[in-house]
Amino acid sequence: MPARAWVLALISGAVAINYLDRAILGIAAPLIQERFAIGPTLMGVIFSAFSWTYFLGQVPAGVLLDRFGTRAIYSLALLGWSLVTLMHAGVAGVASLLGLRLALGVAEAPCFPANSVVVAKWFPRAERGRAIGIYTAAEYVGLSFVSPLLFWILHMFGWRSLFALAGSVGIAAAALFWRWYRDPVEHRTVSREPGGFALSQVRALFRHRQMWGLCIGQFAVYSTFVFFLTWFPTYLATERHMDWIRAGIYTSLPYIAGFFGILFAGWWSDFMIENGWTLNAARKLPVIVGLAGASTIAAANYVTSDRAVVVILSIAFFAQAMSSSGWAVISEVSPREQLGLVSGLFSASANLSGIVTPLAIGAILEATGSFYGALAFVGGVAAVGACCWMFLIGDIVPIEGAQADCVRSAGL
């Protein structure tokens, strides 16, 4: 297998495990709520808790990647989040479950900043869209093609077995990543110099409207995904009154659509570059179209057929997956020595949505007893994101002067 294909396979496998470990709670949520007498608002807090620490960990993760390199940080993170997932199998109540969700967020924080660094090192510009599309598509693998199996395991062996199985697979994957991943020999790591003024670097980056546009837009991109990752199985089980097996099949369909959506976006973006389109058009158009399409999720409020609902949600999730191709922009705009930091900020913005969206949906459910307002909220955020990518980000060019700005602000 060619070296780049092997590297892409490694990070794709890590991403698949990463999102499987996050999403198992959503699959098991109705049974966990019943077991520990958890209401919608508290369940929203538990869903959100992962993103509290994941959000806070993004910038430190980016700095650590710039300082210590990808292999060490990625391998430790993969081992850490797998061990925490395994420990979920032994939770005794709300307090231990909440603590483990917080720990999972810390451990998973380096994953996507590291992926961005790996692709920037290993792939030329004309191939990055497809590479990002492939590893991002791995987010949907465990939740699409494997969902019916996960619901069957849940039905046969209980919710604790899901965490035990996923954690064990991740531990084996961590050993494989440590054994096989290396940076390309023709590249040094992004930076081996200690970063003594990370906060100054962040302030310097946010003097540029590109950074604001990218972060607000990524918040919107992730909002739809968070709904599917957390509340979607509960929506099918409670709002649509589906049994476990049927819910498992219907849960998988939007994720299958998402799997193909991100692959299409990556191919389309690189195709435009190869055929003379501007970088702006090639990188921004799939995201804008995707966010606009994701906003159609609110249409599910106006149909009664379960099949029609799943079709609408599958179209919305195909589009949402397209918008995830925004990661291809990060290597284009980042100052050379700050790729890990910019990736961390971009990922942190997504996971600020991971904090807000589950809480908002839980509060809406508590207040109204219906998902009607929840779907409207998610669709509205996606529409705002499309406007942000169209009007706020501007031209996709390197953020010039950010490194110099932070040096001046540090008095160096």
C-alpha positions, 0 to 999 in steps of 0.5 A: 500500500502506498505510504499516503494511502496507509497514513489516510487509512490510519487516521480514518480508522482513528476517526471512525473509533472516535465518533463511535465512542462519542455516539454510543451514549446517544444510542443507549440514552433511552435505556440509560435515562430509564435506568437512572431516572434522567429527565430531558434537561439533565440528559441534555447536560450529560450529552453536552458535557463531552463538549465542555472539555473537548472545547477547552482542550482544542487550543492546548491540543493544537499547541501540544501537536506543534510542540511534540509532534503528531505520533506521540500526541495522537497515539496517547489520545487514542489510547486515553479515549478508548480507556475512558470509553471502556470505563463507561461500561461500569458507570453507577449513576449520573455523577460517574457518567458525567465525569466520564463524559468530561474525561472523554472530551479531554482525551479526544481533543487532539484528534481533528487538529492532528488530522489537519496537520497530517493531511497538510504534511502528507498531501499536496493542495490538489488532493487535500479535499479528497483526503479530508473527505475520506477521513471525515467520511469515517465519522459516519461509518460506525453510525451508518453501516454498523448502527443496526448491529449496535442496536442488536447488541444493545437489545441482546446484551445491554447498553454496557456491552456497547461501551466495553466493545468500543473501548477494547477496539480503540485500545488495539487501534492505539497500539497500531497507530503508534507502531505504524505512523511516521511523519514524512521524512522530507518534512520536519514537524510543524514546530519543535520550538516551545510556544511561550505565548499561545494566548497572544497567538490566539488574540493575533489570529482573531484580529482577522475576520477570516478567523471569526468567519471560519469559527462561526461557520464551523459552529453552524456546521457541527450543530446539525451533526450534534443533533444526530449524534445525541438526540436523534435516536431518542427522537425516533424512539419517543417522537416517532415511537419506533421499536429498537430494531426499526430505530436502528435501521432508520438511524443508519440511513442518514449516516449512510447519506452523510458518508457519501455526502462528505466523499462527494464534497471532497471530490467536487472541491478537488475537481474544481481546483483541477479544472481551473476554478478559483480556490475560493469557489472550490473550497467554499461552494461545497460548504455553502451548499451543504449548510443551505441543504442542512437547514432543510432539516426543519421540514421534518416538522411538517410531515407525518410519514416515518419514511418521509421524515427519514428521507428529509433527515437523510438529505439534510445529513448528506448536505451537513456532511458536505459542509464538513469539507471546510477543514480543507480551508485550514491548511490554506489560511494558517500561518506556517508555524501555527497550523496546529493552533488554528486547527485547534481553534477551528475544532473548538468552535465546532465543539462549542456547538457541541455544548450549546446544541444538546442543552438547547434541545434538552431545554426545548423538550423540557418546555414543549414536550416536542422536537418541533422547536429543536428541529427548527433551531438546528435548521436556523443555525445551519442557515446562519452558517451558510450566510457566514461562509458567503459574506464573512470569511472573504477570500481564502488567503493566508492569514498574514502577519498573525505570527508577527502580531503575536511576537509584537504583543509578547514584546519579543 
